[in-house]
């Protein structure tokens, strides 16, 4: 049965958005995420440094306090995530029990559970210190919740698991073959090192992995020939999985950037009439850029190299010289910076982000390609630029004229 009490449902939805929703729409959601990330770092640092005797003697109480705080916070976090599990979109078709069970068995749920296992072991009153240290170090896996790069890498490893298992099978076969060959040619000469195939497998693994400790080396001509072939095979063995993972990771990042840029382009009214093929072409010219609130996007007097389309957020254009300036704000769907690249002049105003902004940047060198490909878009940009220049002193972007003048809808 699901929790149907309206107040509890609202609280659960709020906590879900604070803990799980990528947009962190709930008040304090971003702060909670950053606090947990900082606590993970502090916990890992204390675990590492307390293994140093003189640091443990001097800062032992600090390390213990960090660990106690980490266990309490991570335990509360795990319980809350377990409670809000029915709000997860993939689990909404399940009962409350089914959703929570699915969360417990999910990779993220297992990682969150591992983070508090030391607390459970401590309550039970037993546990090897070395095991507890390893379990505490495994908290680094919680970073996958806050790092899109780590999540992408884990997704790549899971997606390419069959190919990677195939590489492991090939490596195992190569290890057995090279160890057997070395046992045959070197076993009688160095019985303590190559007397058995299991003994020779250590040398084979070290050589195939290109580490080459040098603690075991062939001394006969045939042995060195086998070693040479093994070394070459090792280069291939290492390059194969690395190439698979690197290619898949690059494709995953490209797909993510493609989706993000596509959604940003489609959000700009100026491009709303374009077909899918036209948007795909425009995307080759546009570069997505995210800007934090309060950042300077362009500065008065700088050379103009690009214009900007606002996909999300709001910017403030400060017009005129410093101290005598007035300002206007432009929101999603507008653009700025077009007059400077059209006239090939320096920036005549400073643009600052009022809120976190998602921009599409069009370089001046690509403006010609846009004109050739989409003349209607170029005509609209020129029309708006001329209209802005006719109603006020030359500036980069919007003004205090009626909103329709800055509406970029084609």
BELRAHU-V833772 format. One record per pair of residues at least 24 apart in sequence whose ideal C-beta (glycine too) atoms are under 6 Angstrom apart, sorted by the first residue. I is the first residue (numbers start at 0). GAP is how many residues later the second one is. Records with the same first field share a line. If there is no record, write none. Layout:
I: GAP / GAP
This chain:
1: 84 / 94
11: 72
14: 65 / 69
15: 68 / 71
18: 62
36: 109
38: 31 / 34
39: 99 / 102
41: 24
42: 27 / 96
43: 96
46: 89 / 90
70: 48
73: 41 / 42
74: 41 / 44
77: 34 / 38
110: 30 / 31
113: 24
114: 24 / 27
151: 100
155: 92 / 93 / 96
159: 84 / 88
162: 81
163: 77
166: 73 / 74
170: 66
173: 34 / 59
174: 26 / 29 / 30
177: 26 / 52
178: 25
180: 45
181: 44
184: 37 / 38
185: 32 / 37
188: 31
206: 27
207: 26 / 29
209: 24 / 28
260: 27
263: 24 / 47 / 94 / 96
266: 44
267: 41 / 43
268: 64 / 139 / 140
269: 138 / 140
272: 137
284: 81 / 84 / 85
285: 74 / 76
286: 74
288: 70 / 72
289: 68
290: 62 / 66
291: 64
292: 60 / 62 / 63
294: 58
295: 56
296: 54
297: 49 / 53
298: 51
299: 47 / 49 / 50
300: 45
301: 45
302: 43
303: 36 / 37 / 43
304: 59
305: 55 / 56 / 57
306: 30 / 31 / 34 / 55
307: 28 / 29 / 51 / 53
308: 26 / 51
309: 24
310: 47 / 49
311: 46
312: 42 / 43 / 44
313: 40 / 41
314: 36 / 38
315: 36 / 38
316: 32 / 34 / 80 / 81
317: 31 / 32
318: 30 / 76
327: 70 / 71 / 72
329: 68
332: 75
333: 72 / 74
334: 73
335: 60 / 61
336: 59
337: 43 / 47
338: 46
339: 56
341: 43
346: 49
347: 46 / 47 / 48
348: 46 / 47
379: 30
